[in-house]
Amino acid sequence: MYEPVKKIVFATDLKELHNYKLYLNEVIRVAEIFDASIHFLHISNREKAHPPESREVYKAIMEIIEWNKRHVFRTCFGKDIISMVEEYIKKNEVELLAVVKHHHYFPETLFHKSFSNEVSLRSKVPVLVMREQV
């Protein structure tokens, strides 16, 4: 049964991506189409990690939230990032998950598990995957 998208989770590691504003704008555009709120979700496996306030991506997200109070930023802590995303989606009744598929060069692909691939396989909600522009 179709349910309208009212909440979108944009899972972010807050790493500086080339053209990160492009991905933020794309998620905003999708949210505007559905008149949905965006939950910017950062999951860290370390509670004593660098504060996100020092990162440009975080600052851009805070500007978006300042512009539209329906959007929120949340940080969760845990070792299994995908399980944490799934738990957040279930707890907050989210209808769409948005992620950026990071570009990895050949040697990295041999040893790196892709978050976007893994979460796409396990997600109970539709996943919007945006490919990193390099």
C-alpha positions as a LaTeX table, in Angstrom:
\begin{tabular}{lrrr}
\hline
Residue & $x$ (\AA) & $y$ (\AA) & $z$ (\AA) \\
\hline
Met1 & 0.00 & 0.00 & 0.00 \\
Tyr2 & 1.30 & 3.45 & $-0.91$ \\
Glu3 & 2.07 & 5.84 & 1.90 \\
Pro4 & 3.05 & 9.42 & 1.17 \\
Val5 & 6.56 & 10.46 & 2.10 \\
Lys6 & 6.36 & 12.74 & 5.12 \\
Lys7 & 9.77 & 12.07 & 6.67 \\
Ile8 & 13.09 & 11.62 & 4.92 \\
Val9 & 16.27 & 10.51 & 6.66 \\
Phe10 & 19.47 & 11.75 & 5.07 \\
Ala11 & 22.20 & 9.58 & 6.59 \\
Thr12 & 25.49 & 11.46 & 6.58 \\
Asp13 & 28.97 & 10.84 & 7.90 \\
Leu14 & 29.60 & 14.61 & 7.71 \\
Lys15 & 32.72 & 14.06 & 5.62 \\
Glu16 & 33.65 & 16.78 & 3.21 \\
Leu17 & 32.40 & 15.63 & $-0.17$ \\
His18 & 33.14 & 17.31 & $-3.43$ \\
Asn19 & 30.00 & 19.35 & $-4.15$ \\
Tyr20 & 28.32 & 18.34 & $-0.87$ \\
Lys21 & 25.80 & 21.17 & $-1.32$ \\
Leu22 & 24.60 & 19.40 & $-4.47$ \\
Tyr23 & 23.44 & 16.42 & $-2.36$ \\
Leu24 & 21.88 & 18.63 & 0.29 \\
Asn25 & 19.99 & 20.55 & $-2.40$ \\
Glu26 & 18.80 & 17.30 & $-4.00$ \\
Val27 & 17.37 & 16.06 & $-0.69$ \\
Ile28 & 15.71 & 19.44 & $-0.13$ \\
Arg29 & 14.19 & 19.27 & $-3.61$ \\
Val30 & 12.75 & 15.80 & $-2.93$ \\
Ala31 & 11.41 & 16.99 & 0.45 \\
Glu32 & 9.72 & 19.96 & $-1.23$ \\
Ile33 & 8.06 & 17.68 & $-3.80$ \\
Phe34 & 6.52 & 15.58 & $-1.02$ \\
Asp35 & 6.14 & 18.40 & 1.51 \\
Ala36 & 8.25 & 16.23 & 3.84 \\
Ser37 & 10.58 & 16.96 & 6.72 \\
Ile38 & 14.25 & 15.95 & 6.58 \\
His39 & 16.01 & 14.22 & 9.45 \\
Phe40 & 19.74 & 14.72 & 8.91 \\
Leu41 & 21.16 & 11.69 & 10.72 \\
His42 & 24.80 & 11.38 & 11.74 \\
Ile43 & 25.86 & 8.12 & 13.32 \\
Ser44 & 29.20 & 7.93 & 15.04 \\
Asn45 & 30.87 & 4.92 & 16.58 \\
Arg46 & 32.72 & 7.19 & 19.02 \\
Glu47 & 31.05 & 9.50 & 21.51 \\
Lys48 & 34.27 & 11.48 & 21.84 \\
Ala49 & 34.63 & 12.12 & 18.11 \\
His50 & 35.40 & 15.59 & 16.83 \\
Pro51 & 32.43 & 17.87 & 17.38 \\
Pro52 & 30.43 & 18.18 & 14.16 \\
Glu53 & 30.16 & 21.94 & 14.62 \\
Ser54 & 33.65 & 22.30 & 13.14 \\
Arg55 & 32.69 & 20.72 & 9.81 \\
Glu56 & 31.47 & 22.64 & 6.77 \\
Val57 & 28.81 & 20.04 & 5.96 \\
Tyr58 & 27.35 & 20.42 & 9.46 \\
Lys59 & 27.30 & 24.20 & 9.10 \\
Ala60 & 25.44 & 23.90 & 5.79 \\
Ile61 & 22.90 & 21.55 & 7.38 \\
Met62 & 22.35 & 23.98 & 10.26 \\
Glu63 & 21.67 & 26.76 & 7.73 \\
Ile64 & 19.02 & 24.56 & 6.11 \\
Ile65 & 17.41 & 23.86 & 9.49 \\
Glu66 & 17.48 & 27.55 & 10.38 \\
Trp67 & 15.67 & 28.25 & 7.09 \\
Asn68 & 13.07 & 25.50 & 7.65 \\
Lys69 & 12.33 & 24.48 & 11.25 \\
Arg70 & 10.63 & 21.24 & 10.14 \\
His71 & 14.04 & 19.74 & 9.42 \\
Val72 & 16.17 & 18.33 & 12.26 \\
Phe73 & 19.72 & 17.14 & 12.89 \\
Arg74 & 20.32 & 14.09 & 15.07 \\
Thr75 & 23.47 & 12.30 & 16.17 \\
Cys76 & 23.33 & 8.69 & 17.33 \\
Phe77 & 26.16 & 6.59 & 18.71 \\
Gly78 & 26.74 & 2.92 & 18.01 \\
Lys79 & 29.05 & 0.38 & 16.44 \\
Asp80 & 26.68 & $-1.06$ & 13.82 \\
Ile81 & 25.82 & 1.97 & 11.70 \\
Ile82 & 23.31 & 0.19 & 9.48 \\
Ser83 & 21.39 & $-1.20$ & 12.46 \\
Met84 & 21.35 & 2.27 & 13.99 \\
Val85 & 19.89 & 3.73 & 10.76 \\
Glu86 & 17.27 & 0.96 & 10.65 \\
Glu87 & 16.36 & 1.58 & 14.29 \\
Tyr88 & 16.03 & 5.33 & 13.72 \\
Ile89 & 13.83 & 4.78 & 10.66 \\
Lys90 & 11.53 & 2.42 & 12.56 \\
Lys91 & 11.35 & 4.55 & 15.72 \\
Asn92 & 10.61 & 7.77 & 13.78 \\
Glu93 & 8.31 & 6.22 & 11.15 \\
Val94 & 10.40 & 7.43 & 8.22 \\
Glu95 & 9.25 & 6.69 & 4.66 \\
Leu96 & 12.42 & 7.42 & 2.64 \\
Leu97 & 16.14 & 7.06 & 3.25 \\
Ala98 & 18.66 & 9.18 & 1.32 \\
Val99 & 22.39 & 8.36 & 1.15 \\
Val100 & 25.42 & 9.37 & $-0.88$ \\
Lys101 & 27.31 & 6.54 & $-2.55$ \\
His102 & 30.95 & 7.45 & $-2.09$ \\
His103 & 33.34 & 7.01 & $-4.98$ \\
His104 & 36.07 & 4.48 & $-4.23$ \\
Tyr105 & 39.06 & 3.77 & $-6.41$ \\
Phe106 & 39.84 & 0.20 & $-7.43$ \\
Pro107 & 42.16 & $-0.88$ & $-4.58$ \\
Glu108 & 39.69 & 0.47 & $-2.01$ \\
Thr109 & 36.82 & $-1.51$ & $-3.52$ \\
Leu110 & 38.61 & $-4.76$ & $-2.68$ \\
Phe111 & 38.58 & $-4.10$ & 1.07 \\
His112 & 35.78 & $-1.62$ & 1.65 \\
Lys113 & 32.17 & $-2.54$ & 2.41 \\
Ser114 & 29.85 & $-0.06$ & 0.78 \\
Phe115 & 27.44 & 1.51 & 3.27 \\
Ser116 & 25.04 & 2.53 & 0.50 \\
Asn117 & 24.96 & $-0.98$ & $-1.00$ \\
Glu118 & 24.51 & $-2.65$ & 2.38 \\
Val119 & 21.79 & $-0.29$ & 3.60 \\
Ser120 & 19.95 & $-0.60$ & 0.26 \\
Leu121 & 19.80 & $-4.37$ & 0.68 \\
Arg122 & 18.58 & $-4.24$ & 4.29 \\
Ser123 & 16.28 & $-1.21$ & 4.25 \\
Lys124 & 12.55 & $-1.66$ & 4.77 \\
Val125 & 11.87 & 1.74 & 3.14 \\
Pro126 & 12.80 & 3.04 & $-0.32$ \\
Val127 & 16.36 & 4.35 & $-0.62$ \\
Leu128 & 17.43 & 7.37 & $-2.66$ \\
Val129 & 21.08 & 6.80 & $-3.59$ \\
Met130 & 23.01 & 9.78 & $-4.91$ \\
Arg131 & 26.35 & 8.99 & $-6.52$ \\
Glu132 & 29.28 & 11.09 & $-5.40$ \\
Gln133 & 30.45 & 13.38 & $-8.19$ \\
Val134 & 34.25 & 13.31 & $-8.53$ \\
\hline
\end{tabular}
